[in-house]
Amino acid sequence: MSADAGPAVHRVLARQLRRLGLDASSAPDPQQWRTLITGVSDVYTEHDRSRYVLERAMRISSEEMSELHAELRSRALRDDMTGLANRAGLLDGLDDLLGRAAVRGARVAVCFVDLDGFKAVNDRYGHGAGDELITAAAARLRAGCRSADLVGRLGGDEFLTASTCAPAGPGAIPEALTVAERLTATLARPFPLSAATVTVSASLGLVLGRAVRRSGEDFVRAADDAMYAAKAAGKTGSTSWTWTPERAPGPSPAGAPGRSPSGGPALRPGSPAGAARRRGRGGCSRRPARPRG
């Protein structure tokens, strides 16, 4: 580029010279102008490259932050020992399941599972054996449910499963009972642990209902109450009832065992070994602490 390329070019170049501490008159030669322009161009090219690197780093950082956030959320909803959903994850998943069931008009079966005999294993063989038992029981529960079913650990030796059943009608009852019987049977098999092979049982509380005006917490509390009734009746038991969409569960009428709190036919809980129990206890109210294990 020559020195007479135009007033605008001269002004730009002179400005760059002043920034470099030079006098415009000291570089009138075209070759010197080219050298200066090349240097300035290199500076701007390097600036653009640096900006690109910075933008790319910021973009990667943003992606990494998103991945980290997703990982932290996943960990917050997972039980570290078993890999199943924890209580928070269960409630999140249960509310989602209830929403899908409401759209389909399906019923939801929630089963509260409490291991009987866990404390004895833990006391006799140590916490390591207790952890093994919890992990093995969790794996059996997961394997005993469908892939779309919700399975999680509430804490200690308490688990919860949830699944959608057939729409309101007689088909939902045997479907829900099949799940409960399968879980009862799989937990009754011996558990080979490192210290010993142990056998435990489980108390199950099964609630079958529609998702109308009910939250995940409602189902969990009702299933917990049903399980408590089974445990009070005798270990290795199960209890269940149905809900109608019009009203929440309430106590069974006095002298009317075998009826659901809604007044409809009660489920007939049971296990293949015939060890099932049923009690006419209902409601979602809080209750005193119960004995465990």
N, C-alpha and C positions, 0 to 999 in steps of 0.2 A: 504494500500500500504506500502511495506517495504522500508527501507532506501536503500537497494541494488537493487531497481527496475531498475536502469540503470543510466548512467552518464547524459543522456539528461534530465531525470526527476529531478535528483538532481540539475542540473543547473537551471531549471525552478523554482523549489521550493526555491532554495537559492536566486534567484533573487527576488522572492516574499517576502522572509524574509527580505532581505535588504531594500525593499520598506517599510516594516513595522517597520524598525529600529531594527531588531533582528539579531542574529548571527546564521548561519546555524548549528553550533555545539551545539547550545542550544536546538535543537529539533530533536535529532536523533531517538527518539522513534517513532515507526510506528503509534501509536495512536495519537501522537502529529502531525505527518504529516497529518493524516486523518483530524484532527481538522482544520489544516491550509488549506488543500485543500477544505474542506467544506466551510470555510469562504471565500476563494478566489472565489469558485464557486458561493456562494451567491452574492458576489459583482458583478460578471459578469452577473449573472441571473438578478439582479436588474438593471444593466446597459442595458441589452437587453430589459427588461420590460420598462424602461424609454425611450429607443429609440423607442420602439413600440408605446408607448403613444404619444411621440412627432410626430412620422410619422403619426399616426392616426389623431392627432390634426391638423397637417399641411394639411392632405388630406381633412378633414372636412372644414378647413378654406378655402381651394381652392374651394371646392364645394359651400360653402356659398358665396364666392366672385363671382363665376360664376352666382349663383342665383341672387345675388344683382345686378350684371351688367345687367342681363336680365330684372330684375324689373325696374332698372333705365332707361334702353332703352325703355321699354314699357311705362313708365311714360312720357318720353320725346316725345313720339309719340302720346300721348293721351291727349284729352281735359279734364281737371279736372272736369268741371261742368257737362258735358253731358256724359262722358265716351266714346264718339266717337273719331275717329282719329282727331288729330289737323292738321294744315297745313303741317307740316313736315311728319306726318304719312300718310296724303293723297297723297303727292307727291311720297313717297316711295311706297305706295300701288298701285298708279296709274301707275308708271313705271313697276311694276311687272305685273299688269293687261295688260298693253300694250304689254309686252313681250309674255305673254300667248296668247293674241289675235292674235299677228303676226304669231305665230306658227300655229294656227288653221285657219288663214285666216278670222277671225271674225272681225266685226266692233266694235267700242267702242262708247258708248253713255255717254257723260258727261253732267250733268245738274247742273247749278249754280243757287242756290236758295237764294233769298233775301226777308226777311219778310217785308211787307209793313204795317205800323202801329205800329211797335214795339216801336219806340221812344215815341209815344203818350201814350202807356201803361206804359212805364217806367217813364215818366214824371208825369203821373196822380196818379199811384198807388205805385210808388217807385221802387227802385232797386231790392227789394225782389221779387216783382211781375214780373219784367223783367226777373230775373233769372229763375223763375218758367216757364215763357212763353218759354224761350230758351230751357229749359230742356224738356218741354212737346213737343215742336216742333221737337226736336231731336229724341225723342222716336217715334213720328209719322212717321218721315222720315225713321227711321230704320225699323219700322214695315211695311212700304210701299214698301220696297225693298226686293229683294231676299237675302238669307243668304250669297250667294257668292258675292253680290254686295258690292261696297265700299261706305261707308257713313261717312262723317266727317263734322266738323265745322271749317271753315276757320278763324272765329273770329267774334265778335259782333253778328249780326243777319244774317250772311252769312254762308250757308252750301253748300256742294257739294256731289253729288252722281255720281257714275261711274259704268257701267255695260257693259258686252259684249253682242252683239246682233248677229243675224244671219249673215253668211258671206255675202259679197257684193251681193246685189240683192234687190228686192222689199220687201222681208220679214223683213229687218232690220228697215225700216221706221216706219211701224205701231207698231212694237215692242218697239221702242224708244219712240214713241208718247204715247203709253199706259202707260209707266213709268211716263212721264211728266204729263199726265192727272191725274194719280192716286195721284201723289204728290200734284198737285194743289188742288185736291178735299179734300185730308186729311187735308191740312193746312187751308182750308176755313171753316172747322167745328169750332164751338165755343170752346174756351179753358176755362174750369172751374178752375180759380185760387183761392187762399185763399182770396184775396181782392174782387174779382168780376169775373164774367164770361165775357170774352172778345172775340172779333172776329177780326182777322187780315186777310190779304191776302198775296199773294206772287208773286213776279216777277221771272220768270224762264227763263234762257238762256240754250238752248239745242244744243249741237254740236254732230253730228254723223260722224264718220270718221274711216278710217283704220289707223293702227299704224305705217305705213311706214314712216320712217324718221321724226317722231314726238316724242316729250317728253311729260311728264305729264304737265310740265309748259305750253307747247303750247296749250294743250287742256283746261287748266284752264283759260288762258288768253282769248282764243276764246269764251269759255262759258261765261266768265265775260262780254265780249263785247256784246254778244247776250243778256244777262240779262239787261245790261244797255240800250240797244235798246228797250227792252220791257218796262222798267221803264220810259224811255223818252216818249214812245207812250201812256202810261197811266198805272196806277197801276192795279194790278191783271191781268197781261199780261204775255205772253211768246213769245219767238222768237227762231228761230232755222235755221240751215243751214247744208248742207252736205259738206264734203271734198272729193276730189278725191285723190288717192295716189300719183299722179304725181306732184302736186303743192300745195303749202300752200294757205289758203283762202285769198281772196282779196276783194276789194269793189265790190258790185253788179254793173253791167252796168247801166248807167243812163237811166232812163225811163223804166227799166225792173224789176219792183217789182215782187216778187213772184219767183225769180230765186235765186239759191244758188250762193255763190261766185265762185264756181267751174264751173258754167255755166250749171250744171245739174238741175233737178227738185228740187225745194225747198221742205222741209218738210212743212206739213200743221199743224202748232201748234194750240193747242186749249185746252179748258177745258170743262167739262160737262156742265158748266153754260154758255158756249158761250162767255166767257169774254176774250178769248185769243186774242193776237195781234201779228202782224208780221211786222217787219221792215227790209228793205234790207240793213242792215249795217253789214259789215264784217271786217275781218282782226284781227291780233293779236297785233297791235301796242298799246303802252301805251297811255293813254288818261288822260285828267284832272280829278280831283276828282269830284264825282257826289254827289248830295244830297241823303241822306239816310232817311229811315223810311217812 
